[in-house]
Amino acid sequence: MSIKIVLASTDPLSVAADLVVVGVPEGASSSSGVLAELGKALGPVVAKTLKRDEFTGKKDQQVDFVTNGVLKPARVLVMGLGGPAKLTDADVRVLAAKGARYANSIRATSLAIDLPEGIAGAERAAAEGIVLGAYRFTRYFTGDRLPKAELDRATLVTTGKLTKAGRDAVVVGQKVGESICIARDLINEPPNELYPEALANVAVDVCKKNGLKITVLDKAGIEKKGMKLLLAVGQGSAREPRFIHMIYTPPKGTKAKKRLVFIGKGLTFDTGGICIKPAAGMEEMKGDMGGAANVVALMAAVAATQPAVEIHGIIASAENMPDGNAYRPGDVFGSLDGKSVEIINTDAEGRLVLADALAYGRALEPDMMLDNATLTGACVVALGPT
């Protein structure tokens, strides 16, 4: 579902919406600004509620007022912004995201966010925040679990003059937020629905919609290319592996300043193979393609922001399964890099698919190459549970 987000120059309390979110800086007086307007319209209950909840405008504080038809908004959520001198576009994004989440919780279909003044990039950040905060993965919900209402309209309110740059920033912010939600959707999909071929199909769809180039290699193409490690990891699965290469080039007339390569680990399910993982928690291994999800989402966001760099998104995708054809500890395989690799633990498959992908990316002679994988359990030993 796509939310219609618009920019308007008006008083936030004059917007007809199910919920209006207003940020208040720390130390703001209840006798001025929006708090005074609320008090005038709703009476002594405003001051009493603020006092009872010890609301002073600190970050993460919030108070909800039901207007009972006295004001155009059905409800007004007052949120603390913290010290006004420290506000950034990141704070605006969080404000909007919290507002959208709250809107979902009260089954609101329309929302307005009052943009704090004097913050560069506030329009884009707020649009991103609304999309991210409103996100819910409901594709497989049925019966009572289906949402009773969905947020479909949002207004970003400013007291300043409306500009084309501001409206354009809202459009870009919404597209970036929706791009991030592609990654969320992919990670939330069950593994019987999202396997290497299905992941490749999503990447193809994203590229078609955004005018990006894409090449997808099937099993035969991967074998011909010489990516023997990727093939080894996927050979125990009934689902064949895929290798995906997405390309963004700057608009005509813009010279690419750099060439960047982003590589994603795309294990759509990881049982550990012959060295099988414990059953407890194995359902989480559908998320072992999180790096690939990041790369698909990144390419959609890149298309929206149009940077002056050439960007390659590369994904090595397979399922690591333990059938009679699965690769074994002690096996030795070649690689795209030309080196031979001995398998010690089949649950160390990430470094294998990434090795072929990194060798492929290196051949593009990039200025920078970055891989997105999944943290190994050893990271907890090194850095702790947080």
N, C-alpha and C positions, 0 to 999 in steps of 0.2 A: 504494500500500500504506500502511495506517495502522498505526502502532506503538502498542501498548498501553502507556501510561506510568502507573505507580502510585507512590504515596508510602508509604514504610515507615519505622518507627522501629526500628532494629536496628543491630547491628555489621556494617559493610560486608563483613568477611571471613566472615560467616556466611550470606551470600546465595548461593544456588545459581544461578550464572549462568556463561555462557561467558567473560565478561570483567567484572571489577570495576575501576573507575577511582577512584583515591584521590589527592587533591591534598595536597601536602606543602609547607608554607611554607619560605621560604629560611632556612637555619640550623637546621632541625629536627634534633634528635639521633636517631641510629639506635637509641638505647637507650630510647626512649620512644615512645608513640603507636603508629600503625599499622606503622611500620618495625620497632619492637621486636616486635610481634605476628608480623610476617612472619619476622623472624629466629628467633623461638622455634619457629615451625612448620616453616620450610624449612631452618634451620640456617645454617652459616657462609657459604653461597653468597650470601646477601643482602648481608652486609657487604662481601664481596669484589667483588660486582657493582657496588655503589654506589661503592666506591673506584675500581674500574677505569674506570667511566664518569664519574668525577669529579662525581657527582650531589650537589648541595648544596641543591636546591630552587629554583634560579633558574628564571625563566620560560622555557618552551619546552624544559626538560630533561625527559626521560622514560626510565623503565626498566621493562621488561616481565619479569615472573616467571611461569614455568609451575609450577603447584602439584603436578602429578602425583598428584592425588587426595588430597593431605594436607589441603587446605582445600576447602570447598564450591565456591568459584569455581575454574574451570579455569585462569584466568589472572588476574593482578593487574597493572594498569598504574599505576605510580607517576608522577605528573606534578608538576613544580615549579610552585608558585603565585607565586613571587617574595615580596617583602616583605609580611607579613601585614597591616600597617597600611594598605596601599594597595589592598586587594582591594575590588572592586565587583561588582555583578550582571553587568556586562559580562565580567568575568574568569570568572565561573561559566558564562556562556553559551559562552565559548570553550573552557573545560575540557570541558563536555558535548559540544560539537561535535567537538572533537578525539577524545574518547573514542568517539563514534559512528562517526567516520571510521575509527578504528583497528579498531573492531569489524567494520566492513565488510571491511577489508583481511585480517582473519584468518577471515572467513566465520562470524562469531559470529551466533547468532540471539537471544541474550539478553544484556542489559547492565545493570550497576548503576553508578550514579554516587554517590559519597560527597559530600554537599553540605558545603562549608566552613561553619563556624559563624558566626553573628552578622552575616550579610549580608542586608539587606532585599531582598526580591524574588528570592531565590535559587531558590525553587521554580519560579516562572514562567520565569526566565532559563534554568534547566537544561532545562526541557521544550522551550523554543524551540531551544536548542542541540542537543539530541538529534535533533529533526526535521530541522534544517538540516544537521547533520553527516552524517546517514544518507542524505541525498538522493542519488539517482542517477537519471538519465534513461535508462531501458533499454527504452523502448517499441518500438524498432525493432531491438533486438539479436536475433540468431538464433544457433543452434548453440552453439559454444564461448564466444561472447561473452555469453551469458545468465548472470546471476549464479548461482553454485552454491548460495548461501544468502542469506537476507535477514533483517535485524534486525527482529524482530516484537514483542519484549517489552523493556521497560526499567523499572528500579526506581530511584527517587530515594531515597537513604538519608539519614536524619537521626537524630541522637541525641536530639533534642528531642521534645516531645509533639506528636502529630498533631492538626491543627486543621482545621475546615471551610474556613477561609480559605486554608490551605496547599493543600488538595486542589483548591479552586476555582482557585487560582493556577496549578496544574499544568494544569488543563483549558484555561484561557485561554492559557497559554504554548504548549500543543500546537496550539491553533487558530490562533494568530498565526504559528507556524512553518509550519503547513500552508498558511496564506494566502500567505506569502512564496514557498512552493514552487509556487503557482499561477503566479506571475510567471516563475519558472524554467522551468516546463513550457512556457509560452507562447513564451518566447524560444528554447527548444530545439527547438520544433516546426519541421519543414521547411516552406518556403513553399507547396509544393503542397498541404499539409494545412491550413495556417493562412492563410486569406485573409480579407478584411474580413467576409464573411458568417459564416465560421466563428468569428472573433474575437467577433462580436456574439452568436453562439450560446453561447459560453463565458460571456460577461457575463450573459446571460439565466439560464443555469444557476446561476451564483454567486448572483445576486439571488434566485432562487426558493428556493435552499437556505437563504438567510440572512434571508429575510423583507424584502428590499429592493424598492423600486419601480424600474422600468426602462422607458425608452422607446427604441425603435430606429427610426431613419429609414432607409428604403431610398433608392435613387436618386431615385425620384419624390418622396419626402418631403423629401429634401435640396434638390431643385430647387424645390419649392414653398416651402420655408423661405427660399430666396434665398442659399444657401451656394455661390456660384458658383466660389469658389477651390477648395474641396474637390472639386467636380465636375470642374474643369479638371485637377487633378492625377490624378484617377482615370479620365479619359476615354479614355486609351490602353490600358486593360486590359480583358480579357474578364471580369474579376471586378469587379462593381459595388461602389462605395464604401458605407460605412455610417457613420451618426452615432449614437453611443450616449450615453444620459443615465441614470446610476444615482443613486438618492437614498436616503440614510439619514436618518431622523428619530429623535430620542431616544425611549426607552420612554415610554408614557403616564404622565403625572404629572411628567415631567421637562421643564422649560422649556429650550429651546435658547438657549444663551448667545450663540452666534455662528453665522453662516452661512459655511461655507468651500467653495470650489470648487477641485477638482483636475482638471487637463486633461492628457490623454495623447496624444502623437503616435502614430498607429497605422498607419504605413506597413508593411504586412505584407511587402512587398518593394520595394526601391528600386533600379532599374537606373540612375537618373539621368535617365531619359526620353530625349528627343532628344539632350541633352548627356550622352551615356552615360558611365558610369564605366569605368575600366580593368577588364579581365577579372580580373586578379589581386586576390583578396580580395573579389570581388563576392558570393561565397556568404555573407559575413558580413552582407550587407544584409538578410537575413531578420530581423535583430535591430533593424531600424529602427522596430519597434513596441514597443521596450522601455519607452517612456513609458506607452503604453497598458497594457502588462502590469503596470506598477507600479500604475496606477489600479485595475485589476480586483482585484489583490491587496490593495490598500489598502482597498477597500470590504468585502472579506471580513474583513479584520482589524478594521475599524471595527465590523462587526456583532458580532465576538467581544468587543470591549472596551467597547462601549456608552457612548461619550463623550456628554457633555451639550451637543453641538453638532449643527447640521444640516449634513450633508456631501453635496455633489454631485460625482459622478465623471463626467467628460465625455471622450469619445474621438472623434476624427475619424480614420476609417480608410479607407485607399485603397491601391491598388497603383500605382506609378509606372512605367509601361511605355512602350516606344517604337514603337507601331504606327502605322498610317496615320491614326488619329484622335487621336494624342497631341497635347498642347498644345506650342506652339513658342516659341522665343525671339522676341520681338517681338509676341506676342499680348497683348491687353488684355482683362481680365475685370473685372466688377463683384464686389462682395463683400457679405457680410451687414452689414458696417459702413457700406455705401453708397459707399465710395471705389472708384475705378478703380485697377487694379494692372497695370503692365506687366511682362511676363515677360522677364527678361534671361537667366537660366540655369535650365533645367528641373530641375536637380539641387539647386535651392534651394527644394524643394517643402515642406519642413517649416514654414517661416514662413507659407506660404499656407494649409495646412490648420489651422494653429494660429491664424491671423488670424480665420478664421470661427468657430473654437471659442471663442476668447477673447471675441469680440463676443457670442456666445451666452451665455457665462458672465457677462459684464458685466451683461447684462439681468436676471440673477438678483439683482443688487445685493448681492454678497457682502461680508463684512468682510475677507476675504483671498482672493486667487486665485493659484494656483501652477501653472505648467505643467511637465510632464515631457516632455522631448524627447530627442534624441540629439546628442551633442557633434559639432559640425562639425569637419572636419579642420583648419580654421584655429585651433582651440583648441590644437593641438600647437605652432603657431607662437607663440601667445601665452604658453603656460604650460609647454611642454616635454613630452616623451613620457610622463612619469609624472603 
